[in-house]
């Protein structure tokens, strides 16, 4: 099978090059002749009419040929803005999955699989020790395993619980779990407002800005879905959360004062 993965932004760059070099047919054929097409960060399509047009025809061509398309996005299709309705309809017509943080068992299975592929024996108690203490991302899990392999090999030590605790102590000790409640607490203290007001309904500016920043940070630094985040903010819906997120994200690019405030808050949240 011909399987192809690409970030959405790369399609735009290829499309521009194809137009400049009169190779549009080759560009289209490249994508329409795949059996499985994986496109990452589909939200990059927002507001780009030409790219949307090409992407829609690629999707249609593959769909009509009975091929498989898989897309990822940082939010559900229904919340994407400045996107053609026919593309949104196509996306919503497929299976939509919210990818959450892997369970302990899944993390342990990933570690076992990596260890087996490396041909290195790692005891089960060490596997579960790493899985229990590292929950943030698969990359960090793999990084811990690579570090364990490398340093135990350099020291010519057998991998066991004792060596694992010593080698990985900087990755497994004193790690702070960032929660929505903790983010709300730090933001409220930073702006000297009651924490309850962040969860409340009042729309005055002195509360709206901290609330939006808290939603932005909750989206960036927790693994909760938009719906779950909304529940922590007075049971707001996912559209409200993504609106607040986008508002702060845009301000961070234009307003140095807001950027400094968010950086200060983030330091308070992530400090050990």
ABEGO torsion letter per residue (X at the ends): XBBBBBBAAAAAAAAAAAAAAGAAAAAAAAAAABABBBBBGAAAABGBAAAAAAAAAAAAAAAAAGBBBBBBBABBAAABBGBBAAAAAAAAABBBBBBBBBBAAAAAAAAAAAAAAAGBBBBAAAAAAAAAABAABAAAAAAAAAAAAAAAAAAGBBBBAAAAAAAAAAAABGBBBBBAAAAAAAAAAAAGBBAAAAABABABAAAAAAAAAAAAAAAAABABBAAAAAAABGGBBAAAAAAAAAAAAAAAAABAAAAAAAAAAAAAAABX
